Amino acid sequence: MLGESPVPDQPIRLHPLPGQPLIYTPQRNYLVLERRAGAWRAWWELEGDGATAALPVD
C-alpha cells in the first residue's frame, strides 16, 4: 500500500528525536545537516528546547 513501505524490504520506523521522550514533539522544529571533512551529521533545532544531540549520518 502506498505510504506504508515506499522502499521494498525497508519498513518505516518512527523514533523520538534525541533527548525527547515521545515520537512526536509539540514544538516547531527543523532538521540541520552538516558536512565536515567528508562526514555528515544531523540534529534538530526545537523551538523551546534548542538543539538535540547530533547524530552521524551514514
C-alpha positions in Angstrom: 0.0 0.0 0.0 1.4 3.5 -0.9 2.9 5.3 2.1 3.3 2.2 4.3 6.5 0.9 2.8 7.9 3.1 0.0 11.1 1.1 -0.3 10.8 -2.7 -0.6 12.1 -4.6 2.4 12.7 -1.4 4.3 9.9 -0.9 6.9 9.2 2.6 8.2 10.2 3.1 11.9 9.5 6.1 14.0 11.8 7.0 16.9 11.8 10.0 19.3 14.2 12.8 18.5 17.4 12.5 20.5 16.7 13.6 24.1 12.9 13.6 23.6 10.6 11.1 25.3 7.9 10.9 22.6 7.8 10.2 18.9 6.1 13.5 18.2 7.2 16.8 19.6 4.8 19.6 20.3 7.4 22.2 19.3 8.2 23.7 15.9 11.4 22.1 14.7 13.7 21.7 11.7 16.4 19.3 10.7 20.0 20.6 10.3 22.5 18.7 8.1 26.2 19.4 8.3 29.2 18.1 6.4 32.7 18.4 7.8 35.8 16.7 6.4 33.5 14.4 4.3 31.5 13.2 7.3 27.8 14.1 7.7 25.8 14.7 10.9 22.3 15.7 11.6 20.4 17.4 14.5 17.1 19.0 15.1 16.5 22.5 16.3 13.5 22.7 18.6 11.7 25.9 19.2 11.6 25.6 23.0 14.4 23.1 23.9 17.1 24.2 21.4 19.3 21.7 19.6 19.2 17.9 20.0 22.3 15.8 20.2 23.9 15.4 16.8 23.7 12.0 15.1 26.1 10.7 12.4 24.6 10.1 9.0 25.9 7.0 7.3 
